[in-house]
Amino acid sequence: MIQLYGFALSNYYNKVKFVLLEHGIEFEEVFVLASQDEAVLAHSPLGKVPYIRTDAGDLCESEVIVEYLAQRHPDKPIFPADPFKAAKARELVTFVELHLELVARDLYKEAFFGGTVTDEVKARTAKRLAHGIGGFKRLAKFGPYLAGDEFTIADIAAFVSLPLVGMATATIYGRDFLLDAGIDWKGYVKLINQRPAAQRVSADRKAYIEASSASKVS
């Protein structure tokens, strides 16, 4: 059985978890935080989560894991059967993760974790996000799914990452860059959250946040 390592606050952990749940692939969750401890580095070379352990060995990086799952379970429609549609889904995942979420990540220290981000970083991030969002808007169809009328891996990536981009920009700049660009990510996330796998991911993430908050108070 596949063992999935990480924690429910991580959007990339939730991406892999969503795929496993959505496609009925049996797995076991193992709680671990990102760390530079040797116990973690032995399985994830940069100490990042998620990573998985399989009978064949360990794998890290969420998209690599998803690609592995798609090849290991060819009967599961993790990617569209049509090669071009599959490539378009991968393209959208790249836009969401590389040009939106990874850029917005520079804001998270202040937006979510009580730290501070310099004005220089904020200005640079705003410029890069505006560029990335413009490209994403030209590419994404929202018809009703990101790639059109078919639910794909792109929707899983967007479900776990677009809220972070929207909330981080709203907190740092006083305005949600996605909503300002006409991208109704809230309505879109509500649509995806109708899926049982999405509901499980959301519920587990909420439970993790509540448990973490309770432990800090006590």
N, C-alpha and C positions, 0 to 999 in steps of 0.2 A: 504494500500500500504506500502511496505517496504521503510523505510528511511535509506539511507546509509550516515553515518557521517565520515568525514575525509577530506583529501585534495589530489590533483592530483599528488603531488610529492612523496607520500608514495607508495612504491611498494606493500605493503599488502592491502592498500586501492584499488589500481589498480587491484590487483588479484581478489578481490570480485567484483569490477565493471565489469571486463572482463567477469566473470562468468554470471553475471546478463544480460549483453548485449548479450553475445554469445547465451544464451538460451532464450532470449526474455521474461525475467521476469521483470515485471513492477516495477519501483522503482523511488524514488526521491533522488537526491543528496543534502546533507546539508553540507556546508563548516564549518569545525571546525578543529583547530589544536590540536595536543596532548598537554595536559595541566594538571596541578594539581589543577586547579580551581574546586570548588565544583560542578559547573554546568556541568562539564565534568565527574568528578568522580562519580556523581550520576548515570551515565549510563555506564561508563567504569571504573571499580574499580581501575585500575592502571593509568587511564588518557591517555590510548593509543588509537590510531585509526588504523584500522577502528572499528566502532561498528555500529550495526543496531538497529533500533527501529521497532517493529512489534506490531500487535494488542495484542499479548500475552505477550510482554515485550521486554527487551533489551538483546542483545547478543554482546559479544566482542570476539576477537581472530579470525583471518581470516579463519583458517581451521575449527574451530567450526561453523562459519557462513556458510561456504561452505557445511559442512555436514548437517546443518539444511536445507539449500536450497534444497539439494538433497532429503531429506526426505519429505519436504513440497511439492516438485514438482516431484513426482516419474515418471512423463511422460517426464521429461527432462533428456537427457543422460549426466548428469554432471559427473557421473562415468560410466565406462563400465558395461554392464549388467552381464557379466561373473564375478563371485566372485573373481576368481584368478586375472583376468586382473584388476579389481577394486583395489585389494590389491596391485598389482604392481604399479598402478598409485599413490596410497597413499605412497608407499615406495619411489618412485622417488620424490614426493613432500617433503618428510622428508629429503632426501639427499640434495635437492636443498636448502631448508630453514635452516635446522639444521647444516649440515656439510659444507655448502658453504657460503650462505648469512650471517647467524648469526656470523660465524667466521670472515668473511671479514668486518663485521660491525665495528669491533674494529679499522679499518683504516679510516672510513668515516670522522671522525673529521678533519683529515688532508687532506684526498683525496678530499673532497667536500666542506668543510665548513670553511676553512681558519685557522683551529687550528693546534695543533701539537700532535704527537703521539711519545711516547718514543721508543728508539731503542730496548728496551726489549720487548715491545708489538709487534713491527714489526717483531722481530725474532721469537717470539712465534707464531704469527699469520701466518707467512710464513710456519712454520713447520706444523701447524694444517691444513692449506689450502692444502698443498701438499698431506697430508694424505687423506683429504676429496675428493679432486679432483681425486686422484687415484681410490678411491672407486666408485665415481660417473661415471668415465669413464668406469669402468668394468660393471656398471649396465645399463647405458643409451645406447639405440640402435641407435638413430638418423636415423630411417629407414622409412621415413624421420623424424618422430616424436619421442619423447623421449622413448615411450614404444613400438615403432614399426610403423606399418602403420596406426594406429588409433590415432587421436587427442584426448587428454585427459586433465584432470585438471592438470596433470604434466606439460604439455606444457604451460599452463597459468602461473603456478608458475615460470617456467623457463624463460618465456618471460619477466616477470617483475623483475627478480632477477639476472639472469646471467650477464646482462650488468653491473650491479653494481659491481659484483665480478671482471669482466675483467677490467673495468675502474679504480677501486680502486687499484688493484695490479699494473697496468701499471703506475699509478701516483706515488705510494709509492716506488715501487721497480725498476721502469724503464723497466718492462717487464710484459706482460699480462700472468698471470699464466694459464689461460684457453687455450689461443692460443698456448702457449708453450707446453701444454699437448696434443695438437692435437685436441682440442675441438673448432670447428669453430662456436663459439656462434654468431658471426656477420651474417654469412650466415643463420644460424638457425633462428635468430630473424627476418631476412628479410623474410624468409618463413612464419613465423607465422604472420607477419605484413601484409600479403595479406588478412587476415580475416578482415571483416568490424569492428568487435568488437575491434580487436587489433588496427586498424587504429584510431578508436574513442579514445581509451585510450591514444595512442601516441600523438594525436593531442591535447587532453585536457591537458596532461602533459606539452607539449611544450608551450601551451598558458599560463599555470600557471607560468612556468619559465620566460617567456618573460614579463608577467605582474609584477612578483616579481622584476625582474631586472629593469624595468621601474620605479617602485615605489621607489627603492633605489636611482636611479639617480636623480629623481625629489625631 
